[in-house]
Amino acid sequence: MSEEEVNSDIDNRIPKSTWNKMRWAFKLFVTWHDHWKIRIDDNVLKVYKNVKEFTPNDLNHCLKYFFAEVRKVDGDMYPPESLKGIGAMLQLYFNTEMKWKISIFTDIDFKSARDSLDAQMKKSAQRGNVKPKKRALPIDLEQENELWENGSFGISNPDQLIHTLIYHLGVHLSLRAAKEHHDMEFGDESQLILCKDSDDKEYLKYVERMSKNKRYGLKCARMDPKETRVYQNTDNPDRCVIKLYKEYIRHRPDGACKAFYLTPLQKHQIKGAVWYKRCPMGIHKIENTTKTLMKNIAKDGEFFTNTSLRRTAKTRLVQGGISKEVAALKTGRINEKADSAYIHAEVFEKDMSKVLYGSYEATTNNVVSTNNTNTRENKSINFYGCTFNNCTL
């Protein structure tokens, strides 16, 4: 391999989105420094060197004032998390692009910069810049039934079938977003395989190749890929994922590309059983699938994306009494805190309110096990004169 090819592989180990954030943060810092060093309205000691010629002492001094002064275009302070993110992206840029072996967050040389960042994060929080993140909402069973009833789901035409399949595979495989769908392949090397168990019952097996959290580099080389299954829907065969999968495969053309999702044909282009072109479905089309499905039934303020499918899976599992540890096998997350963010807490708020009011009649389906207790015993407990039955100790 040539040096250019090797260097290209090295650069590609970092996701493109991360590179964009790194370059944006560095440009923000350089733009601030260019204005700061020519400012004459203060008595601050300035560093007039080019940023790439900085010593650690120069960088520490400039970052101290940068974190104190950096603002959004409208003049407001960045939220605390964004300020920390800017610092993290700057450090990553210095480490990867400029080959500096530094750590803004741990090295003693950057204590002043670190203290300034900490102070500005707290100052931003005091100004009310800590707000709940806008998260994609999960889809409840009532909404899912409505999609079946209003014709959004079904197997009657190419668009309807592929949208139905994207939605249900997204939920049952707990896929994160459009890229995981877009990267799925068809054929001998497919991540999705139709199998049979020992009872001759069919199921779909999905073996994850790579994800955002498992890129199988130095830090996670020994991790196992996520492997999960989808079994038949015996209660409602018309809504069975395996049936949808088979129906979609039946309408694929011979000689198509290896992409799993193909571009649907227009109505006037359909001839015979072939419903799809030989070219892959665009990632933006996949990305907008959930948003398109939900736009007709969503209420004002409700926000749905393909991430809603993953949140739907995690929330339903926990609602159904599956422990968070077991549910994590379906989502494939390696960070417990981040994985818990996929649980939509609002679905438990009513039960929590009942408990806080003194009503301890929450069903076992709504009780979430968060610890690994091996032995559990149900007993009646007398607490301040009140008796509570079937309490888990």
N, C-alpha and C positions, 0 to 999 in steps of 0.2 A: 504493500500500500504506500501511496505517496504521503508526504508530510501533510499536504492539504487535506487528504482523506482522513488521516488519523486525527488531525485537529478538528475537523468537522464532526467526527464522532464524539470527541471530547466536549465540544460545544453543545451537541444535541443531548447530552446526558441531563442537561437542565431544561425543563419545559420552556417553550417559547413564551408563555404568559409570564413566567418568572423573569426571563431576560428583559421583556418589555418593562416590567416594574422596576428592575434594577437600573435600566437606562433612564427611565423617567425620574427616579429618585436622584441619580447622579446629575442629570441635567438641571433639576430643581436646585441642587446644592451649588452647582457651578454658576447658574444664573444669579442666585442670591449673592454669591461671593463676588461676582463681577460688579454688582451694584454696591455692595458693602465696602469694598476696598477703595472706592472713589468718593464715598460719602464724606462730607466735611462738617456735618452738623453734630458730631459727637467727639469725644476725646478717647475713644477706644483704640487700643493698639491694633493696627491692621496688619494682615499678612498679604504682601503684594505678589508673592510667587504664583506661578501656575499651579493649579491643584495637583497635577501629576508630579510636581517637584516638592511637595510637602514632606516635612519630617513628621513623626508621630506627635511632637509637641505642637507643630503648626496646625495639624489636623484637629487635635484636642481643643486648641484655642478657638479655631473657627467653628467647630461643631457646637461649642458651648453657646455661641451667639446665634448660630443657625437655628438650633432647636428653640431658642427663645423668640426668634423673629419670624420663622417660617409661617406663612398663612395661605389660606385658599385664595382663589382668584377674587372672590367677593370680600376678602378681608377678614373673614372669620377664622378662628383657630381650628386646626384639624382635631378630630376626636382623639382621645388618648390612644386607642388601638392603632389609628392611622399614623400617629407620631412614632410609635414604636416600630410600626411597619416600615416607615421611611428609614429609620435608623438601621433596621435589619437588612433592607435592600441596599443601602449604602455600604454596609459592611460586606455583603455578598459581592457587590461590584468591586470593591477594593481587593477582595480576596481572589476573585476569579479573573477579572479583566485586567487589573493592575498588578496582580501577583504579590500583594502586600500581605504579610502574615501578621494580621492584627485582629483584635477582638474589641470592639467598642463596648461590649457589655461585660467584659471580664478583666481586661488589661488595666493595670494600675495607671498606665500612661493616659488613659481616657476617663479618669475619675470625674474631672470637671465637666466633660461633655455628658457623661452618664448622669451626674447629679442634675445638670440643666434639663436633660430629657425627662427625668423623673419629676422635677418641679413643674415643667410645662404640661405634662400629662395630668397632674393633679389640678393644675390651674384650669385646664380645659374642662375637666370633669366638674369643677365648681361652677363653671358657666353653663352647665346643662348639656354638654356635648356627649354624654353617655346615654345612648338611646338603644332600645331593643333592636336587634338586627331584623331586617325585613327578610323573613324566611318563607320559602314556598310552603303552602299549606298541604297537609295530607288530604286525600279524597276519601270520604266516608262511604259506607255501603249504600246509603240512600242515593247519593250522587252517582255512584257507579250503576245502580239499577236504572236511574233516570237516563243515563247514557245509552243503556241497552234499549230502553223503551222508546226513546226519541229517534232511534235509528243511527246514532253516532257510532255505535258498535254493531257489528254483524259481519256477514260473509257475502253480501250481495254484490259488491263492486270492488275494484282494486283499491281505491283510497280507503274505503270503510274497513276492508280486511287488514290492510297493513297498519292502519291506525289502531285497530283493535289488538293486533299482535304486539305492537310496540308497547302499548299500555300494559297489557297483561304480562308480558315477559319482563317489563320494567318492575312491576310489582312483585312477581313471583321469584325473580332472580335478584331482586333488590339492587338494580343497576342505578348508578349515580346520576348520569347525565347523558347527553347526546353522544359524546365520544365513545363511551362503552358500547352503545348500540351500533355506532358507525364502524367500530373496529371489529365487530363480529363478522366471521367468515362462514362460507357455506362449502361443504365438500368434506374431503378426508381430513383436513386440518381444522375443521370447525370447532369452536368452543362449545357448541351445542349439539349434543348427540342423543338420538332416540334409542333407548335401551329397554330391556325387559328384566324384571326382578325374578327371584326364585319361584314366585307364584305365577310367572308368565304374564304379569301386569306391566303395561308400558309406562315409562316415565322419561322425562327429558333431563339429561345430566348436563350441567353447565360447569366448565372448568375455566376459571379466569386466567387469562394469559398475562396481563399486566394491568395495574390500576394506578391511580394517583398515589396511593399509600404504599404499594408494593411494586417497586421498579426493579427489584432484585439486583441492586448494586451492592457495595461493600457493607452497607448497614443492614440489609435485609436479605442477604443471599440464602440464608438457611430457612427462611419462612416458606411454608407451604402455600400454594395458590388456593384461593377460595374455590371450593367445590360444593355445589348445591343441586338439589333435584326439584322437579315439578312433577307431581303425580296427577292422575286423572281426577276429574271432578265427577264423582259418581252421583252426587246429589242433583246436579244440574248439567247433564252431558252437553247441552247446547252451548254452554259457556266454558267448556273444558279447554285449557290451554293447549293440550296435545292435539285436540281436534282442530283448533285454529292453526297450529303449526303445520299439520298435514295438509290442510286446505290451502295454505299459502304455498307450500312446496309443490302442490299439484298444479298451481298456476304459474310457476316459474318457467321461463323458456330454457330450452337446451342450449348449451354453449354460452351461458351467461358468465359474467365475471365472478370472482370468488367472494365478492361482498354478499353478506346475508340479505340485507334490505336492498331491493331494486326499485327503480323509478316506475311508478304506475303509468300504464298507458291511458290515453284519453279514450273516452267512450267510443268515438268513431274509429279508433285504431285497433280495437279489440277484434281478434279473429280466433275463433275456437276457444280452447282452454287457456291460452296464453294471455295473461293480464299485465305482464310487466316487461319493461325493456331489459336489455342485456347490460345496462350501465347501472352503477350504484345510485342509491337514493342520497341526495345531498345532505350534509350534516346539519345545515340550517333548517331543512324541511323536518328532519328528525327532531331537532331542538325545539321546534314550534308545535310539535304534535300535541302535547298535553295542554298547552295554552289554547290551541285551536279547538280541542275537544271541550274544554271547560268554559269557553267564552260565552256560550249561550245559556249556561245554567249557573255561572258564578254570580255571587252578589257583589254589590259595590264594596270595594276595598279588599276583596279576596284576591290572592296572588298565587298563581299556579305555574309551575315550570316542570320540566322532566325530573327535577329533584323531588317533586311532590310524590313521585312513584316510590322512591326510596323511603321517604318519610311515611308514606302510606303503609309500606311493608313493615317498618320497624314499629310504628304505632299499633297496628293491628296485632302483631305478635305479642307485644307487651299487654295490650288490652285482653288478649285471649288467655293470659296467664303464663305465657312463655317467659322465662327469666331473661334478663338483659344479657347475661353471659351466653345463653344458648342462642338468643336472637342475633347476637354478634356473629355467629357462625354463618348466618344467612347474609348479613351485610358485609362481612369480611373486613370490618374495621379493626385496626391494631391499636387505636387510641380510644380508651374507654370514655373519656370526657367528650371527645368529638363525636363518638358514636351515640352517646346519650342525647346529643343535640337533635338527632333525628326523631326522637320521641316527642310527639306533640302533647305537651303537658296539659293543655286546655281540656282534653277529653277526660282527665282525671279530676278536674277542679270541682265538679258537683259532688263526687264522692268524698273529696277532702273536706269540703264545706260541711257535709253531713257529719263527718267524724269530729270536726272541730266544734260543731254544735252539740255533740254528745250522742249522736246516733251511730252506733258501731255495727251497722248492718250491711256494710259493704260486702258484696259477694266475693267469693274467692277468685272469680274471673278478673276482678279489678285490683287484686292484691299483687304487687310486684315484688318478687324476691330479689334482693340486692346483695345478699351474702351467701356464702357457701356452707350453711349449716347442714351437717350430715344427719343429725337426729332432730326431729321436730315432734312435739307432743301437743295435742289439743286438750285444753282444760278450761274449766270455768274459773273466772277470777273475780274476787270481791274487791272492789276498789272504791274506797270512800262510800261504802253503803250500796254501791251499784254492782250488779252481777253481769258479767259479760261472758257469753258462752262461745265455744269454739275459737278461743284465742290461741294463736300460734306462739309457742315459747321457743 
